[in-house]
């Protein structure tokens, strides 16, 4: 390019009015661990939030040493470093929702809770993963801190039925599983407004069914939910995917009832299109909707009479590649 044809600075300047006409995506700050498998943690949150049309602001709270099959160890990050990551961005960017995942230690829980308390009007979706791999004493300290400091600020607590039962009702000894409402009552005692309980076994007279229930509940009872067919495969990253999707939808202004339904549908399709990158578990495909067109006649490809019906059901449901 010659000097005569090189664009000037004025030519390259973006019109401010044009930028104002393009609204920025809602921003979601995620406090979560670094997961090198990409299944969950901040990597999973970034992918999910982006897939939902929002912008992720990831804050690393710890480093988990794991592959797609199991967790081997984790290393905590200094609480001041975690806070500095968050404060640096919060002074610059307006956020519309929080997502809290694994925070690494009781000290970091306390530090993150202090940051959250400065923004009481921003909805918080907190995910409680299975922490059975954490040693007993640090695990108990972590759960106690989370219960005392994060739950009072939480709009929706997300977790599997078994994990939330162990966390919220550790003394539960009834042969009957705790209901979603009972879990919501226990969470409300600490200030949480709603629980989204996943993997609730649906039983019939002959025993467990082939479906799992997912229920949004308040202390007054179940509000909404979806039953999905059980997958034969084992997944990693499902809980982070669901909670991050819900946070992104709330950030974008969706009502809770509809946001839960959409987040559950997104998770189901992401699991349906899941893939196994290694020798361990299956990872959700958060960009299932962006897959390239398949062979002739497959969903999404135009036929002789025009575009295919986008609402048609997938030809291979429960396909894991």
PERA-V884407 format. One record per residue. N is the residue number from 0. RES is the residue in one letter. BURIAL is # if it has 24 or more other C-alpha atoms within 12 Angstrom, else .. D_LAST is the distance of its C-alpha to the last C-alpha in whole Angstrom. Layout:
n=N res=RES burial=BURIAL d_last=D_LAST
n=N res=RES burial=BURIAL d_last=D_LAST
This chain:
n=0 res=X burial=. d_last=47
n=1 res=X burial=. d_last=51
n=2 res=X burial=. d_last=53
n=3 res=X burial=. d_last=54
n=4 res=X burial=. d_last=50
n=5 res=X burial=. d_last=49
n=6 res=X burial=. d_last=48
n=7 res=X burial=. d_last=50
n=8 res=X burial=. d_last=49
n=9 res=X burial=. d_last=50
n=10 res=X burial=. d_last=48
n=11 res=X burial=. d_last=44
n=12 res=X burial=. d_last=45
n=13 res=X burial=. d_last=43
n=14 res=X burial=. d_last=45
n=15 res=X burial=. d_last=45
n=16 res=X burial=. d_last=46
n=17 res=X burial=. d_last=42
n=18 res=X burial=. d_last=40
n=19 res=X burial=. d_last=42
n=20 res=X burial=. d_last=41
n=21 res=X burial=. d_last=37
n=22 res=X burial=. d_last=36
n=23 res=X burial=. d_last=34
n=24 res=X burial=# d_last=31
n=25 res=X burial=# d_last=32
n=26 res=X burial=# d_last=32
n=27 res=X burial=# d_last=30
n=28 res=X burial=# d_last=31
n=29 res=X burial=# d_last=29
n=30 res=X burial=# d_last=30
n=31 res=X burial=# d_last=27
n=32 res=X burial=# d_last=27
n=33 res=X burial=# d_last=25
n=34 res=X burial=# d_last=22
n=35 res=X burial=. d_last=21
n=36 res=X burial=# d_last=17
n=37 res=X burial=# d_last=17
n=38 res=X burial=# d_last=15
n=39 res=X burial=# d_last=19
n=40 res=X burial=# d_last=22
n=41 res=X burial=# d_last=24
n=42 res=X burial=# d_last=20
n=43 res=X burial=# d_last=18
n=44 res=X burial=# d_last=22
n=45 res=X burial=# d_last=22
n=46 res=X burial=# d_last=19
n=47 res=X burial=# d_last=19
n=48 res=X burial=# d_last=23
n=49 res=X burial=# d_last=22
n=50 res=X burial=# d_last=20
n=51 res=X burial=# d_last=22
n=52 res=X burial=# d_last=25
n=53 res=X burial=# d_last=27
n=54 res=X burial=# d_last=28
n=55 res=X burial=# d_last=27
n=56 res=X burial=# d_last=30
n=57 res=X burial=# d_last=28
n=58 res=X burial=# d_last=31
n=59 res=X burial=# d_last=30
n=60 res=X burial=# d_last=31
n=61 res=X burial=# d_last=30
n=62 res=X burial=# d_last=28
n=63 res=X burial=# d_last=26
n=64 res=X burial=. d_last=25
n=65 res=X burial=# d_last=22
n=66 res=X burial=# d_last=18
n=67 res=X burial=# d_last=15
n=68 res=X burial=. d_last=17
n=69 res=X burial=# d_last=20
n=70 res=X burial=# d_last=23
n=71 res=X burial=. d_last=26
n=72 res=X burial=. d_last=28
n=73 res=X burial=# d_last=29
n=74 res=X burial=. d_last=32
n=75 res=X burial=# d_last=34
n=76 res=X burial=# d_last=35
n=77 res=X burial=# d_last=39
n=78 res=X burial=# d_last=39
n=79 res=X burial=. d_last=42
n=80 res=X burial=. d_last=39
n=81 res=X burial=# d_last=36
n=82 res=X burial=# d_last=39
n=83 res=X burial=. d_last=40
n=84 res=X burial=# d_last=37
n=85 res=X burial=# d_last=37
n=86 res=X burial=# d_last=40
n=87 res=X burial=. d_last=40
n=88 res=X burial=. d_last=38
n=89 res=X burial=# d_last=39
n=90 res=X burial=. d_last=43
n=91 res=X burial=. d_last=41
n=92 res=X burial=. d_last=38
n=93 res=X burial=# d_last=39
n=94 res=X burial=# d_last=36
n=95 res=X burial=# d_last=35
n=96 res=X burial=# d_last=33
n=97 res=X burial=# d_last=32
n=98 res=X burial=# d_last=29
n=99 res=X burial=# d_last=30
n=100 res=X burial=# d_last=27
n=101 res=X burial=# d_last=28
n=102 res=X burial=# d_last=31
n=103 res=X burial=# d_last=32
n=104 res=X burial=# d_last=36
n=105 res=X burial=# d_last=38
n=106 res=X burial=# d_last=40
n=107 res=X burial=# d_last=37
n=108 res=X burial=# d_last=37
n=109 res=X burial=# d_last=41
n=110 res=X burial=# d_last=41
n=111 res=X burial=# d_last=38
n=112 res=X burial=# d_last=39
n=113 res=X burial=. d_last=42
n=114 res=X burial=# d_last=41
n=115 res=X burial=# d_last=39
n=116 res=X burial=. d_last=43
n=117 res=X burial=. d_last=44
n=118 res=X burial=. d_last=42
n=119 res=X burial=. d_last=42
n=120 res=X burial=. d_last=41
n=121 res=X burial=# d_last=38
n=122 res=X burial=# d_last=35
n=123 res=X burial=# d_last=33
n=124 res=X burial=# d_last=30
n=125 res=X burial=# d_last=30
n=126 res=X burial=# d_last=27
n=127 res=X burial=# d_last=28
n=128 res=X burial=# d_last=25
n=129 res=X burial=# d_last=26
n=130 res=X burial=# d_last=28
n=131 res=X burial=. d_last=29
n=132 res=X burial=. d_last=28
n=133 res=X burial=# d_last=31
n=134 res=X burial=. d_last=34
n=135 res=X burial=. d_last=37
n=136 res=X burial=. d_last=39
n=137 res=X burial=. d_last=37
n=138 res=X burial=. d_last=35
n=139 res=X burial=. d_last=38
n=140 res=X burial=. d_last=39
n=141 res=X burial=# d_last=36
n=142 res=X burial=# d_last=36
n=143 res=X burial=. d_last=40
n=144 res=X burial=# d_last=40
n=145 res=X burial=# d_last=37
n=146 res=X burial=# d_last=38
n=147 res=X burial=# d_last=42
n=148 res=X burial=# d_last=41
n=149 res=X burial=# d_last=37
n=150 res=X burial=# d_last=37
n=151 res=X burial=# d_last=41
n=152 res=X burial=# d_last=39
n=153 res=X burial=# d_last=36
n=154 res=X burial=# d_last=35
n=155 res=X burial=# d_last=32
n=156 res=X burial=# d_last=31
n=157 res=X burial=# d_last=27
n=158 res=X burial=# d_last=26
n=159 res=X burial=# d_last=25
n=160 res=X burial=# d_last=27
n=161 res=X burial=# d_last=28
n=162 res=X burial=# d_last=28
n=163 res=X burial=# d_last=30
n=164 res=X burial=# d_last=33
n=165 res=X burial=# d_last=33
n=166 res=X burial=# d_last=34
n=167 res=X burial=# d_last=36
n=168 res=X burial=# d_last=38
n=169 res=X burial=. d_last=38
n=170 res=X burial=. d_last=41
n=171 res=X burial=. d_last=39
n=172 res=X burial=. d_last=40
n=173 res=X burial=. d_last=40
n=174 res=X burial=. d_last=38
n=175 res=X burial=. d_last=37
n=176 res=X burial=. d_last=34
n=177 res=X burial=# d_last=35
n=178 res=X burial=# d_last=34
n=179 res=X burial=# d_last=33
n=180 res=X burial=# d_last=36
n=181 res=X burial=# d_last=38
n=182 res=X burial=# d_last=35
n=183 res=X burial=# d_last=36
n=184 res=X burial=# d_last=40
n=185 res=X burial=# d_last=39
n=186 res=X burial=# d_last=38
n=187 res=X burial=# d_last=40
n=188 res=X burial=. d_last=43
n=189 res=X burial=# d_last=42
n=190 res=X burial=# d_last=41
n=191 res=X burial=# d_last=38
n=192 res=X burial=# d_last=38
n=193 res=X burial=# d_last=35
n=194 res=X burial=# d_last=32
n=195 res=X burial=# d_last=28
n=196 res=X burial=# d_last=27
n=197 res=X burial=# d_last=24
n=198 res=X burial=# d_last=22
n=199 res=X burial=# d_last=26
n=200 res=X burial=# d_last=26
n=201 res=X burial=# d_last=27
n=202 res=X burial=. d_last=29
n=203 res=X burial=. d_last=31
n=204 res=X burial=. d_last=34
n=205 res=X burial=. d_last=32
n=206 res=X burial=. d_last=30
n=207 res=X burial=. d_last=27
n=208 res=X burial=. d_last=25
n=209 res=X burial=. d_last=21
n=210 res=X burial=. d_last=21
n=211 res=X burial=# d_last=22
n=212 res=X burial=# d_last=24
n=213 res=X burial=# d_last=25
n=214 res=X burial=# d_last=28
n=215 res=X burial=# d_last=30
n=216 res=X burial=# d_last=34
n=217 res=X burial=# d_last=37
n=218 res=X burial=# d_last=40
n=219 res=X burial=. d_last=41
n=220 res=X burial=. d_last=38
n=221 res=X burial=# d_last=35
n=222 res=X burial=# d_last=34
n=223 res=X burial=# d_last=31
n=224 res=X burial=# d_last=27
n=225 res=X burial=# d_last=24
n=226 res=X burial=# d_last=23
n=227 res=X burial=# d_last=19
n=228 res=X burial=# d_last=18
n=229 res=X burial=# d_last=17
n=230 res=X burial=. d_last=13
n=231 res=X burial=. d_last=13
n=232 res=X burial=. d_last=11
n=233 res=X burial=. d_last=13
n=234 res=X burial=# d_last=13
n=235 res=X burial=# d_last=15
n=236 res=X burial=# d_last=16
n=237 res=X burial=# d_last=16
n=238 res=X burial=# d_last=20
n=239 res=X burial=# d_last=21
n=240 res=X burial=# d_last=18
n=241 res=X burial=# d_last=20
n=242 res=X burial=# d_last=24
n=243 res=X burial=# d_last=23
n=244 res=X burial=# d_last=22
n=245 res=X burial=# d_last=25
n=246 res=X burial=# d_last=28
n=247 res=X burial=# d_last=27
n=248 res=X burial=# d_last=28
n=249 res=X burial=# d_last=31
n=250 res=X burial=# d_last=32
n=251 res=X burial=# d_last=31
n=252 res=X burial=. d_last=34
n=253 res=X burial=. d_last=32
n=254 res=X burial=. d_last=34
n=255 res=X burial=# d_last=32
n=256 res=X burial=# d_last=32
n=257 res=X burial=. d_last=30
n=258 res=X burial=# d_last=28
n=259 res=X burial=# d_last=27
n=260 res=X burial=# d_last=25
n=261 res=X burial=# d_last=24
n=262 res=X burial=# d_last=22
n=263 res=X burial=# d_last=21
n=264 res=X burial=# d_last=19
n=265 res=X burial=# d_last=18
n=266 res=X burial=# d_last=16
n=267 res=X burial=# d_last=15
n=268 res=X burial=# d_last=13
n=269 res=X burial=# d_last=12
n=270 res=X burial=# d_last=10
n=271 res=X burial=# d_last=9
n=272 res=X burial=# d_last=7
n=273 res=X burial=# d_last=6
n=274 res=X burial=# d_last=5
n=275 res=X burial=# d_last=7
n=276 res=X burial=. d_last=9
n=277 res=X burial=. d_last=12
n=278 res=X burial=. d_last=13
n=279 res=X burial=. d_last=13
n=280 res=X burial=# d_last=12
n=281 res=X burial=# d_last=9
n=282 res=X burial=# d_last=10
n=283 res=X burial=# d_last=11
n=284 res=X burial=# d_last=10
n=285 res=X burial=# d_last=14
n=286 res=X burial=# d_last=14
n=287 res=X burial=# d_last=12
n=288 res=X burial=. d_last=15
n=289 res=X burial=. d_last=15
n=290 res=X burial=. d_last=13
n=291 res=X burial=. d_last=14
n=292 res=X burial=. d_last=16
n=293 res=X burial=. d_last=14
n=294 res=X burial=. d_last=16
n=295 res=X burial=. d_last=19
n=296 res=X burial=. d_last=20
n=297 res=X burial=. d_last=16
n=298 res=X burial=# d_last=17
n=299 res=X burial=# d_last=19
n=300 res=X burial=. d_last=20
n=301 res=X burial=. d_last=24
n=302 res=X burial=. d_last=26
n=303 res=X burial=. d_last=29
n=304 res=X burial=. d_last=31
n=305 res=X burial=. d_last=29
n=306 res=X burial=. d_last=26
n=307 res=X burial=. d_last=24
n=308 res=X burial=. d_last=24
n=309 res=X burial=. d_last=22
n=310 res=X burial=. d_last=22
n=311 res=X burial=. d_last=21
n=312 res=X burial=. d_last=18
n=313 res=X burial=. d_last=14
n=314 res=X burial=. d_last=14
n=315 res=X burial=. d_last=11
n=316 res=X burial=. d_last=12
n=317 res=X burial=. d_last=10
n=318 res=X burial=. d_last=6
n=319 res=X burial=# d_last=4
n=320 res=X burial=. d_last=0
